[in-house]
Amino acid sequence: MSDRRPVLVVTEVDDVTADLVITALNRQKVPVARFNPADIGAALTVSARFGSGPASVAGQLRTPSRTVDLAEVRSVYWRRPVWPVFAELQHDDARFAAAQTRYGLAGTLYALDGPLWVNHPLRNAAADYKPAQLAVAQRLGLRVPPTLVTNDPDEARCFVSSYEQVIFKTLRWTPYQRDGVPVTGWADRVSATEIDERVSVVPHLFQTVVDKTGDLRVLIVGRDVFAVHIESGMLDWRKNYSNLAYCVVDLPNCVEEMLFAYLKHFGLVSGSFDFAVDKTGDLWWLELNPNGQWGWLEERTGLAMSAAFADLLTQGAAP
């Protein structure tokens, strides 16, 4: 008998990457229920019962096209959900409603017994702190460029003056607008003369520049590893995707094992790793995005990334 337990895909309305995975799941005839937390209300209903039967959690999650038995969820693909802000309510009422939704809906999903999470949002959050990433990478034997996190202007100037080239990077991507126009923080070179007392307001991340020939993006899905060399000639290749060249490469076994150990440390089953490749071919750790984009890489390289996600979600949690 075929396994008819559903896979939950939790993401925003327009998510091409999630679409790729859902298409792969459909090919395998795996039931899928997709929803966005922002749809709570008429387009999303959850009812969960506790302490009223043999199951620790019983109930249903309903969308306009699907009804899911919470006790039967096979796996959860936690992509890029958007939480409701209840803009129609007064400030305190909106804040109250948003908190009830997060702790009610997310809390019910966290209570489910058995599904595989790709990845669990609490574990994603724990793995998203760059200082922790740098420390874990170094402990596992990966090369880490000298890095300083500080809000001390004197420390920052001393660090920047000690190396030939240093960049400033944000500690976390955050939505930001200037004069109503969305802007993104790139990795940019910084000099000691640019550092002033404004540094003291919040922690900043400064890192030495790797003399690189290219970058490496590594996507791990379960036990599948996809490594792509990205050639751009840019300090930050994300600035111009149209100017990139891609080449599929194999990782040394020792690096693969370190990355598997890295994911295990944070309790993740998937992640997107970024490295700089220097002139000798050595890899320098840059960061992990626990829930990074990869759809464009599948399109440009033909790697079966979406199929790997579908296989992992279909497999579900280990018994």
SEKOLKE-593040 format. One record per residue (C-alpha): residue number from 1; x, y, z. Coordinates in Angstrom, 1 decimal. Example, Ala and Ser with C-alpha at 12.3 -4.5 7.8 and 13.67 -1.06 7.14 Angstrom:
BEGIN
+-----+--------+--------+--------+
:   k :      X :      Y :      Z :
+-----+--------+--------+--------+
:   1 :   12.3 :   -4.5 :    7.8 :
:   2 :   13.7 :   -1.1 :    7.1 :
+-----+--------+--------+--------+
END
This chain:
BEGIN
+-----+--------+--------+--------+
:   k :      X :      Y :      Z :
+-----+--------+--------+--------+
:   1 :    0.0 :    0.0 :    0.0 :
:   2 :    1.4 :    3.4 :   -0.9 :
:   3 :    2.1 :    5.9 :    1.8 :
:   4 :   -0.5 :    8.6 :    1.6 :
:   5 :    0.8 :   10.7 :    4.5 :
:   6 :    1.1 :   14.4 :    3.4 :
:   7 :    4.0 :   16.7 :    3.2 :
:   8 :    3.5 :   20.2 :    4.5 :
:   9 :    5.2 :   23.0 :    2.6 :
:  10 :    5.2 :   26.2 :    4.6 :
:  11 :    6.2 :   29.3 :    2.5 :
:  12 :    5.2 :   32.6 :    1.1 :
:  13 :    2.9 :   33.0 :   -1.9 :
:  14 :    5.5 :   33.5 :   -4.6 :
:  15 :    8.3 :   31.0 :   -4.0 :
:  16 :    9.7 :   29.5 :   -7.2 :
:  17 :   12.1 :   27.3 :   -5.2 :
:  18 :    9.2 :   25.7 :   -3.3 :
:  19 :    7.4 :   25.3 :   -6.6 :
:  20 :   10.2 :   23.1 :   -7.9 :
:  21 :   10.1 :   20.8 :   -4.9 :
:  22 :    6.3 :   20.5 :   -5.0 :
:  23 :    6.5 :   19.6 :   -8.7 :
:  24 :    9.0 :   16.9 :   -7.8 :
:  25 :    6.7 :   15.6 :   -5.0 :
:  26 :    3.8 :   15.6 :   -7.4 :
:  27 :    5.7 :   13.4 :   -9.8 :
:  28 :    6.1 :   10.9 :   -7.0 :
:  29 :    2.4 :   11.2 :   -6.3 :
:  30 :    3.1 :   12.4 :   -2.7 :
:  31 :    0.2 :   14.4 :   -1.1 :
:  32 :    1.2 :   18.0 :   -0.5 :
:  33 :   -0.5 :   20.7 :    1.5 :
:  34 :    1.0 :   24.2 :    1.0 :
:  35 :    0.2 :   27.1 :    3.2 :
:  36 :    1.5 :   30.5 :    4.4 :
:  37 :    0.9 :   31.5 :    8.1 :
:  38 :   -0.2 :   35.0 :    6.8 :
:  39 :   -3.3 :   33.2 :    5.5 :
:  40 :   -4.6 :   32.5 :    9.0 :
:  41 :   -8.3 :   33.1 :    9.1 :
:  42 :  -10.7 :   32.1 :    6.2 :
:  43 :   -7.8 :   30.7 :    4.1 :
:  44 :   -6.1 :   28.8 :    6.9 :
:  45 :   -7.6 :   27.0 :    9.9 :
:  46 :   -5.9 :   24.9 :   12.6 :
:  47 :   -7.7 :   22.8 :   15.3 :
:  48 :   -5.5 :   20.8 :   17.6 :
:  49 :   -6.6 :   18.8 :   20.7 :
:  50 :   -4.4 :   17.8 :   23.5 :
:  51 :   -5.1 :   15.4 :   26.4 :
:  52 :   -8.3 :   14.1 :   25.0 :
:  53 :   -7.3 :   10.8 :   23.5 :
:  54 :   -4.4 :    8.4 :   23.0 :
:  55 :   -2.6 :   10.7 :   20.5 :
:  56 :   -0.5 :   13.5 :   22.1 :
:  57 :   -1.8 :   15.8 :   19.3 :
:  58 :   -5.0 :   15.3 :   17.3 :
:  59 :   -6.7 :   17.6 :   14.9 :
:  60 :   -6.7 :   19.1 :   11.5 :
:  61 :   -5.1 :   21.9 :    9.4 :
:  62 :   -7.3 :   23.2 :    6.6 :
:  63 :   -6.7 :   25.3 :    3.5 :
:  64 :   -9.2 :   26.1 :    0.8 :
:  65 :   -8.0 :   23.0 :   -1.1 :
:  66 :   -6.6 :   20.6 :    1.5 :
:  67 :   -7.5 :   19.1 :    4.9 :
:  68 :   -4.6 :   17.5 :    6.8 :
:  69 :   -4.8 :   15.1 :    9.7 :
:  70 :   -2.1 :   16.5 :   12.0 :
:  71 :   -1.3 :   13.0 :   13.3 :
:  72 :   -0.5 :   11.9 :    9.8 :
:  73 :    2.0 :   14.5 :    8.7 :
:  74 :    5.0 :   12.9 :    7.1 :
:  75 :    7.4 :   15.8 :    6.9 :
:  76 :    7.5 :   19.6 :    7.0 :
:  77 :    9.4 :   21.7 :    4.4 :
:  78 :    9.8 :   25.0 :    6.2 :
:  79 :   10.8 :   27.4 :    3.4 :
:  80 :   10.1 :   31.1 :    3.6 :
:  81 :    6.8 :   31.6 :    5.5 :
:  82 :    5.4 :   35.1 :    6.1 :
:  83 :    3.7 :   35.8 :    9.4 :
:  84 :    0.6 :   38.0 :    9.5 :
:  85 :    0.9 :   41.5 :   10.8 :
:  86 :   -2.8 :   42.4 :   11.1 :
:  87 :   -2.4 :   45.9 :    9.7 :
:  88 :   -6.1 :   46.5 :   10.0 :
:  89 :   -5.9 :   46.3 :   13.8 :
:  90 :   -4.6 :   48.9 :   16.3 :
:  91 :   -1.0 :   48.5 :   17.3 :
:  92 :   -1.4 :   46.6 :   20.6 :
:  93 :   -4.2 :   44.4 :   19.1 :
:  94 :   -2.1 :   43.6 :   16.1 :
:  95 :    0.9 :   42.7 :   18.3 :
:  96 :   -1.3 :   40.5 :   20.4 :
:  97 :   -2.9 :   38.8 :   17.4 :
:  98 :    0.6 :   38.2 :   15.8 :
:  99 :    1.9 :   36.6 :   19.0 :
: 100 :   -1.2 :   34.3 :   19.3 :
: 101 :   -0.7 :   33.2 :   15.7 :
: 102 :    3.0 :   32.4 :   16.1 :
: 103 :    2.6 :   30.5 :   19.4 :
: 104 :   -0.6 :   28.8 :   18.4 :
: 105 :    0.1 :   27.8 :   14.8 :
: 106 :    3.8 :   27.2 :   15.1 :
: 107 :    3.4 :   25.7 :   18.6 :
: 108 :    1.0 :   23.2 :   17.2 :
: 109 :    3.4 :   22.2 :   14.4 :
: 110 :    6.3 :   21.9 :   16.8 :
: 111 :    4.1 :   19.6 :   18.9 :
: 112 :    3.7 :   17.0 :   16.1 :
: 113 :    5.2 :   13.7 :   16.9 :
: 114 :    7.4 :   12.2 :   14.2 :
: 115 :    7.6 :   14.3 :   11.0 :
: 116 :   10.9 :   15.2 :    9.4 :
: 117 :   11.6 :   19.0 :    9.4 :
: 118 :   13.6 :   20.5 :    6.6 :
: 119 :   14.6 :   22.4 :    8.6 :
: 120 :   13.0 :   23.0 :   12.0 :
: 121 :   12.7 :   26.8 :   12.3 :
: 122 :   14.1 :   26.8 :   15.9 :
: 123 :   17.2 :   25.0 :   14.6 :
: 124 :   17.4 :   27.3 :   11.6 :
: 125 :   17.4 :   30.3 :   14.0 :
: 126 :   20.1 :   28.8 :   16.2 :
: 127 :   22.3 :   28.2 :   13.1 :
: 128 :   21.8 :   31.7 :   11.7 :
: 129 :   24.1 :   33.6 :   14.1 :
: 130 :   27.4 :   34.4 :   12.2 :
: 131 :   29.7 :   34.5 :   15.2 :
: 132 :   28.5 :   31.0 :   16.2 :
: 133 :   28.9 :   29.8 :   12.6 :
: 134 :   32.5 :   31.1 :   12.5 :
: 135 :   33.4 :   29.3 :   15.8 :
: 136 :   31.9 :   26.0 :   14.8 :
: 137 :   33.5 :   26.1 :   11.4 :
: 138 :   36.9 :   26.6 :   13.0 :
: 139 :   36.4 :   23.9 :   15.6 :
: 140 :   35.6 :   21.4 :   12.8 :
: 141 :   38.8 :   22.3 :   10.9 :
: 142 :   37.5 :   24.6 :    8.2 :
: 143 :   39.6 :   27.6 :    7.2 :
: 144 :   38.1 :   30.8 :    8.6 :
: 145 :   39.4 :   34.3 :    7.5 :
: 146 :   40.5 :   36.5 :   10.4 :
: 147 :   37.3 :   38.1 :   11.6 :
: 148 :   36.3 :   40.7 :   14.2 :
: 149 :   32.9 :   41.4 :   15.6 :
: 150 :   32.9 :   44.6 :   17.7 :
: 151 :   31.2 :   47.9 :   18.5 :
: 152 :   34.5 :   49.4 :   19.7 :
: 153 :   35.8 :   51.9 :   17.0 :
: 154 :   39.4 :   51.6 :   18.2 :
: 155 :   39.3 :   47.8 :   18.0 :
: 156 :   37.8 :   48.1 :   14.5 :
: 157 :   40.4 :   50.6 :   13.3 :
: 158 :   43.2 :   48.5 :   14.7 :
: 159 :   41.9 :   45.3 :   13.0 :
: 160 :   41.4 :   47.0 :    9.6 :
: 161 :   44.9 :   48.6 :    9.8 :
: 162 :   46.4 :   45.2 :   10.4 :
: 163 :   45.5 :   43.6 :    7.1 :
: 164 :   45.9 :   44.6 :    3.5 :
: 165 :   42.1 :   44.4 :    2.7 :
: 166 :   39.1 :   44.1 :    5.0 :
: 167 :   35.4 :   44.0 :    4.3 :
: 168 :   32.4 :   44.9 :    6.3 :
: 169 :   29.4 :   42.5 :    6.3 :
: 170 :   26.1 :   42.6 :    8.0 :
: 171 :   25.6 :   40.2 :   10.8 :
: 172 :   22.2 :   39.4 :    9.4 :
: 173 :   20.2 :   40.3 :    6.3 :
: 174 :   17.4 :   42.6 :    7.4 :
: 175 :   14.7 :   44.3 :    5.2 :
: 176 :   15.8 :   47.9 :    4.7 :
: 177 :   14.6 :   50.9 :    2.7 :
: 178 :   16.2 :   54.2 :    1.9 :
: 179 :   13.8 :   56.9 :    0.6 :
: 180 :   11.3 :   54.2 :    0.1 :
: 181 :   13.6 :   52.1 :   -2.1 :
: 182 :   14.7 :   48.6 :   -0.9 :
: 183 :   18.4 :   48.3 :   -0.5 :
: 184 :   20.7 :   45.3 :    0.3 :
: 185 :   23.9 :   45.2 :    2.3 :
: 186 :   26.7 :   43.8 :    0.2 :
: 187 :   30.2 :   42.8 :    1.4 :
: 188 :   32.2 :   46.0 :    0.9 :
: 189 :   35.8 :   47.0 :    1.5 :
: 190 :   36.4 :   49.3 :    4.4 :
: 191 :   39.4 :   51.4 :    5.4 :
: 192 :   40.4 :   52.5 :    8.9 :
: 193 :   39.7 :   56.2 :    8.0 :
: 194 :   36.0 :   55.3 :    7.4 :
: 195 :   35.5 :   54.0 :   10.9 :
: 196 :   34.0 :   56.5 :   13.3 :
: 197 :   32.1 :   56.6 :   16.5 :
: 198 :   28.9 :   55.3 :   14.8 :
: 199 :   30.5 :   51.9 :   15.0 :
: 200 :   29.9 :   52.0 :   18.8 :
: 201 :   26.1 :   51.9 :   18.3 :
: 202 :   25.8 :   48.3 :   17.3 :
: 203 :   28.2 :   45.3 :   16.7 :
: 204 :   29.8 :   45.2 :   13.3 :
: 205 :   31.5 :   42.3 :   11.5 :
: 206 :   34.9 :   43.0 :    9.8 :
: 207 :   36.7 :   40.2 :    7.9 :
: 208 :   39.9 :   40.0 :    5.9 :
: 209 :   39.5 :   39.6 :    2.1 :
: 210 :   40.4 :   36.2 :    0.7 :
: 211 :   42.6 :   36.5 :   -2.5 :
: 212 :   40.2 :   34.4 :   -4.4 :
: 213 :   39.7 :   33.0 :   -7.9 :
: 214 :   36.0 :   32.3 :   -7.4 :
: 215 :   33.4 :   31.2 :   -4.9 :
: 216 :   31.8 :   27.9 :   -4.0 :
: 217 :   28.2 :   27.3 :   -3.1 :
: 218 :   27.5 :   23.9 :   -1.5 :
: 219 :   24.0 :   22.6 :   -1.0 :
: 220 :   23.5 :   19.6 :    1.2 :
: 221 :   20.2 :   17.8 :    1.2 :
: 222 :   20.2 :   14.8 :    3.6 :
: 223 :   23.2 :   12.9 :    2.3 :
: 224 :   23.2 :   14.4 :   -1.1 :
: 225 :   25.9 :   17.0 :   -1.8 :
: 226 :   25.8 :   19.6 :   -4.7 :
: 227 :   28.9 :   21.8 :   -5.1 :
: 228 :   29.0 :   24.6 :   -7.7 :
: 229 :   32.0 :   26.8 :   -8.4 :
: 230 :   30.9 :   30.4 :   -9.2 :
: 231 :   33.2 :   32.6 :  -11.2 :
: 232 :   32.3 :   36.3 :  -11.2 :
: 233 :   35.4 :   38.5 :  -10.8 :
: 234 :   33.4 :   40.3 :   -8.1 :
: 235 :   34.0 :   40.7 :   -4.4 :
: 236 :   30.3 :   39.8 :   -3.8 :
: 237 :   28.9 :   37.7 :   -6.6 :
: 238 :   25.3 :   38.3 :   -5.5 :
: 239 :   25.5 :   41.8 :   -7.0 :
: 240 :   25.1 :   40.7 :  -10.6 :
: 241 :   23.7 :   37.2 :  -11.3 :
: 242 :   23.9 :   37.8 :  -15.1 :
: 243 :   27.7 :   38.0 :  -14.9 :
: 244 :   28.2 :   34.6 :  -13.3 :
: 245 :   29.7 :   31.4 :  -14.7 :
: 246 :   29.0 :   28.0 :  -13.1 :
: 247 :   30.9 :   24.8 :  -12.9 :
: 248 :   29.9 :   21.6 :  -11.1 :
: 249 :   32.7 :   20.3 :   -8.9 :
: 250 :   33.3 :   17.5 :   -6.5 :
: 251 :   34.2 :   18.2 :   -2.9 :
: 252 :   37.1 :   16.4 :   -1.1 :
: 253 :   35.6 :   13.7 :    1.2 :
: 254 :   37.1 :   15.4 :    4.2 :
: 255 :   35.3 :   18.6 :    3.5 :
: 256 :   32.0 :   16.8 :    2.9 :
: 257 :   32.4 :   15.1 :    6.3 :
: 258 :   33.1 :   18.4 :    8.0 :
: 259 :   30.0 :   19.9 :    6.5 :
: 260 :   27.8 :   16.9 :    7.5 :
: 261 :   29.3 :   17.3 :   11.0 :
: 262 :   28.4 :   21.0 :   10.9 :
: 263 :   24.8 :   20.3 :   10.1 :
: 264 :   24.6 :   17.7 :   12.8 :
: 265 :   25.9 :   20.2 :   15.3 :
: 266 :   22.9 :   22.4 :   14.7 :
: 267 :   20.4 :   19.6 :   14.1 :
: 268 :   19.9 :   20.5 :   10.5 :
: 269 :   19.3 :   18.1 :    7.5 :
: 270 :   19.9 :   20.7 :    4.8 :
: 271 :   21.9 :   23.9 :    4.3 :
: 272 :   23.6 :   26.2 :    1.8 :
: 273 :   27.3 :   26.8 :    2.5 :
: 274 :   29.4 :   29.6 :    0.9 :
: 275 :   33.2 :   29.4 :    0.5 :
: 276 :   35.9 :   31.6 :   -1.2 :
: 277 :   38.4 :   29.6 :   -3.3 :
: 278 :   41.9 :   31.0 :   -3.2 :
: 279 :   44.6 :   30.7 :   -5.8 :
: 280 :   45.9 :   27.4 :   -4.4 :
: 281 :   42.5 :   25.9 :   -4.5 :
: 282 :   42.0 :   26.0 :   -0.7 :
: 283 :   38.5 :   26.7 :    0.6 :
: 284 :   37.8 :   29.6 :    3.1 :
: 285 :   34.6 :   29.5 :    5.1 :
: 286 :   32.2 :   32.4 :    4.6 :
: 287 :   28.9 :   31.4 :    5.9 :
: 288 :   25.9 :   29.0 :    6.1 :
: 289 :   22.4 :   29.9 :    5.1 :
: 290 :   20.3 :   27.2 :    6.7 :
: 291 :   17.5 :   28.0 :    4.2 :
: 292 :   19.3 :   29.4 :    1.2 :
: 293 :   18.1 :   29.8 :   -2.3 :
: 294 :   19.2 :   27.2 :   -4.8 :
: 295 :   16.5 :   27.1 :   -7.5 :
: 296 :   18.6 :   29.2 :  -10.0 :
: 297 :   21.5 :   26.8 :   -9.5 :
: 298 :   19.4 :   23.9 :  -10.6 :
: 299 :   18.3 :   25.8 :  -13.6 :
: 300 :   21.8 :   26.8 :  -14.6 :
: 301 :   23.6 :   23.5 :  -13.9 :
: 302 :   20.9 :   20.8 :  -14.3 :
: 303 :   21.7 :   19.4 :  -10.8 :
: 304 :   18.8 :   17.4 :   -9.4 :
: 305 :   18.4 :   19.5 :   -6.3 :
: 306 :   14.6 :   19.7 :   -6.2 :
: 307 :   14.4 :   15.9 :   -6.7 :
: 308 :   16.8 :   15.5 :   -3.7 :
: 309 :   14.5 :   17.6 :   -1.5 :
: 310 :   11.5 :   15.6 :   -2.7 :
: 311 :   13.2 :   12.3 :   -1.9 :
: 312 :   14.1 :   13.5 :    1.6 :
: 313 :   10.6 :   14.8 :    2.3 :
: 314 :    9.1 :   11.7 :    1.0 :
: 315 :   11.3 :    9.5 :    3.2 :
: 316 :   10.2 :   11.4 :    6.2 :
: 317 :   11.7 :   10.9 :    9.7 :
: 318 :   13.7 :    7.8 :   10.4 :
: 319 :   11.7 :    5.2 :   12.4 :
+-----+--------+--------+--------+
END
